[in-house]
C-alpha cells in the first residue's frame, strides 16, 4: 500500500459563480411570478380555487314510501316539491 494522498482538483471560479447566478435567476423568476399572480392577477387564482372546490350538483329530493299500519305501500316514491318562505309575509308567533 502506498501512502500517497489523493490530489485535490481546483475547479474554475467562474463555474461556481455561473451556478450561483443561475440559482439566483431562477429564484427571481419564481418570486416575480408569485408576485404577479398574488398581487396583480388575483382573479386567476380565485377561479382555480373555485373550480377545484366548488361544485353544483342537482340532487332531487324524494319523500320515500308511505306505508300503512300493516306495511302495505300507500304512496310511491316521488320527487318532493320545493318550499319557499318569504320573511316579510311570515308571522312571528
C-alpha positions as CSV (number, residue, x, y, z in Angstrom):
1,X,0.0,0.0,0.0
2,X,1.2,3.4,-0.8
3,X,0.6,6.3,1.4
4,X,0.1,8.8,-1.3
5,X,-2.7,11.3,-0.6
6,X,-5.2,12.0,-3.5
7,X,-4.5,15.3,-5.2
8,X,-7.2,17.9,-4.9
9,X,-8.6,19.3,-8.1
10,X,-9.4,23.0,-8.1
11,X,-12.4,23.9,-10.2
12,X,-12.5,27.3,-12.0
13,X,-14.0,30.2,-10.0
14,X,-16.3,31.2,-12.9
15,X,-18.1,27.8,-12.7
16,X,-19.3,28.4,-9.1
17,X,-20.3,32.0,-10.0
18,X,-22.3,30.7,-13.0
19,X,-24.2,28.1,-10.9
20,X,-24.9,30.7,-8.3
21,X,-26.2,33.2,-10.9
22,X,-28.4,30.5,-12.3
23,X,-29.9,29.7,-8.9
24,X,-30.5,33.4,-8.1
25,X,-32.1,34.0,-11.5
26,X,-34.4,31.0,-11.1
27,X,-35.4,32.3,-7.6
28,X,-36.0,35.8,-9.1
29,X,-38.3,34.3,-11.8
30,X,-40.3,32.4,-9.2
31,X,-40.6,35.4,-6.9
32,X,-41.8,37.6,-9.9
33,X,-44.3,35.0,-11.0
34,X,-45.7,34.7,-7.4
35,X,-45.9,38.5,-7.1
36,X,-47.7,38.7,-10.4
37,X,-50.3,36.0,-9.6
38,X,-51.0,37.0,-6.0
39,X,-50.9,40.8,-6.2
40,X,-51.8,41.8,-9.8
41,X,-53.7,38.9,-11.3
42,X,-55.7,37.6,-8.3
43,X,-58.8,36.5,-10.3
44,X,-56.8,33.7,-11.9
45,X,-56.1,32.0,-8.5
46,X,-59.7,32.7,-7.4
47,X,-61.1,30.9,-10.5
48,X,-58.7,28.0,-10.0
49,X,-59.7,27.6,-6.3
50,X,-63.4,27.8,-7.1
51,X,-63.1,25.3,-9.9
52,X,-61.3,22.9,-7.6
53,X,-63.6,23.1,-4.5
54,X,-67.0,24.4,-5.7
55,X,-69.4,22.1,-7.4
56,X,-73.1,22.4,-8.2
57,X,-75.0,19.1,-8.1
58,X,-78.6,18.6,-8.8
59,X,-80.0,16.3,-6.2
60,X,-83.7,15.6,-6.5
61,X,-85.5,15.4,-3.1
62,X,-87.6,12.2,-2.7
63,X,-90.0,11.6,0.1
64,X,-89.7,7.9,0.2
65,X,-92.5,5.3,0.5
66,X,-95.5,5.9,2.8
67,X,-96.8,2.7,4.4
68,X,-100.0,2.0,6.3
69,X,-100.1,0.2,9.6
70,X,-99.9,-3.3,8.1
71,X,-96.9,-2.5,5.9
72,X,-98.6,-2.1,2.5
73,X,-97.5,0.8,0.4
74,X,-99.9,3.7,0.0
75,X,-97.8,6.3,-1.8
76,X,-94.9,5.5,-4.1
77,X,-91.5,7.2,-4.3
78,X,-91.9,10.6,-6.0
79,X,-90.0,13.8,-6.1
80,X,-91.0,16.3,-3.4
81,X,-91.9,19.9,-4.3
82,X,-89.8,22.8,-3.2
83,X,-90.6,25.1,-0.3
84,X,-90.1,28.8,-0.2
85,X,-90.7,31.2,2.6
86,X,-91.0,35.0,2.3
87,X,-89.7,36.6,5.5
88,X,-91.9,39.6,5.1
89,X,-95.1,37.5,4.9
90,X,-94.2,35.1,7.7
91,X,-95.8,35.8,11.0
92,X,-93.9,35.6,14.2
93,X,-95.7,33.9,16.9
